[in-house]
Amino acid sequence: MKVSIKDLSVNMELGNRGAEFDVYDSEGTHLGDLRISRATIEWCKGRTRSGNGIQKSWEEIISWFEEE
């Protein structure tokens, strides 16, 4: 996987806009964007714009990671 930050002008503390990451497979094909904000984490598959992806709250993500 290749993951890069789209905008380097983010503060250490995420605001409402958050940070957006480009995600590519090992062949260089764009898989989607991962947007991480204060309230949610959003996966936008392909070239979908922010707001049209799958959004999960931090609580949902943490719960998913902690499942056994």
C-alpha positions as a Markdown table, in Angstrom:
| # | Residue | x | y | z |
|---|---|---|---|---|
| 1 | Met | 0.0 | 0.0 | 0.0 |
| 2 | Lys | 1.0 | 3.6 | -0.6 |
| 3 | Val | -0.6 | 6.2 | 1.6 |
| 4 | Ser | 0.1 | 9.9 | 1.3 |
| 5 | Ile | -1.3 | 13.0 | 3.0 |
| 6 | Lys | -3.1 | 15.3 | 0.6 |
| 7 | Asp | -2.7 | 18.5 | 2.6 |
| 8 | Leu | 0.3 | 19.0 | 4.9 |
| 9 | Ser | -1.2 | 22.2 | 6.4 |
| 10 | Val | -3.0 | 20.4 | 9.2 |
| 11 | Asn | -2.5 | 21.1 | 12.9 |
| 12 | Met | -1.5 | 18.3 | 15.3 |
| 13 | Glu | -5.0 | 18.5 | 16.7 |
| 14 | Leu | -7.6 | 17.7 | 14.0 |
| 15 | Gly | -10.3 | 20.2 | 13.4 |
| 16 | Asn | -13.6 | 19.8 | 11.6 |
| 17 | Arg | -12.0 | 19.3 | 8.2 |
| 18 | Gly | -9.5 | 16.8 | 9.5 |
| 19 | Ala | -6.8 | 15.2 | 7.4 |
| 20 | Glu | -7.3 | 13.4 | 4.1 |
| 21 | Phe | -5.1 | 10.5 | 2.9 |
| 22 | Asp | -4.7 | 9.2 | -0.6 |
| 23 | Val | -4.5 | 5.4 | -0.6 |
| 24 | Tyr | -3.0 | 3.4 | -3.5 |
| 25 | Asp | -2.3 | -0.3 | -3.9 |
| 26 | Ser | 1.2 | -1.6 | -4.6 |
| 27 | Glu | 0.7 | -1.3 | -8.3 |
| 28 | Gly | -0.1 | 2.4 | -8.0 |
| 29 | Thr | -3.9 | 2.1 | -8.6 |
| 30 | His | -5.8 | 4.7 | -6.5 |
| 31 | Leu | -8.1 | 2.8 | -4.1 |
| 32 | Gly | -9.7 | 5.7 | -2.4 |
| 33 | Asp | -9.4 | 8.4 | 0.3 |
| 34 | Leu | -9.4 | 8.1 | 4.0 |
| 35 | Arg | -10.6 | 11.2 | 5.8 |
| 36 | Ile | -9.9 | 11.5 | 9.6 |
| 37 | Ser | -11.6 | 14.3 | 11.5 |
| 38 | Arg | -12.5 | 15.1 | 15.1 |
| 39 | Ala | -15.8 | 13.4 | 14.9 |
| 40 | Thr | -15.6 | 10.7 | 12.2 |
| 41 | Ile | -13.5 | 8.5 | 10.0 |
| 42 | Glu | -14.6 | 8.3 | 6.4 |
| 43 | Trp | -13.6 | 5.9 | 3.6 |
| 44 | Cys | -14.3 | 7.2 | 0.1 |
| 45 | Lys | -13.8 | 4.4 | -2.4 |
| 46 | Gly | -12.3 | 5.4 | -5.7 |
| 47 | Arg | -12.7 | 9.0 | -6.7 |
| 48 | Thr | -15.8 | 9.7 | -4.5 |
| 49 | Arg | -15.7 | 13.1 | -2.9 |
| 50 | Ser | -15.8 | 13.7 | 0.9 |
| 51 | Gly | -19.2 | 13.3 | 2.4 |
| 52 | Asn | -20.2 | 10.5 | 0.0 |
| 53 | Gly | -18.2 | 7.8 | 1.6 |
| 54 | Ile | -18.7 | 5.4 | 4.5 |
| 55 | Gln | -18.6 | 7.3 | 7.8 |
| 56 | Lys | -18.0 | 5.8 | 11.2 |
| 57 | Ser | -17.7 | 7.5 | 14.6 |
| 58 | Trp | -14.6 | 7.1 | 16.7 |
| 59 | Glu | -16.6 | 5.1 | 19.1 |
| 60 | Glu | -17.6 | 2.6 | 16.4 |
| 61 | Ile | -14.0 | 2.3 | 15.1 |
| 62 | Ile | -12.6 | 1.8 | 18.6 |
| 63 | Ser | -15.3 | -0.8 | 19.3 |
| 64 | Trp | -14.4 | -2.6 | 16.1 |
| 65 | Phe | -10.7 | -2.7 | 16.9 |
| 66 | Glu | -11.3 | -4.0 | 20.4 |
| 67 | Glu | -13.6 | -6.9 | 19.3 |
| 68 | Glu | -12.2 | -10.3 | 20.0 |
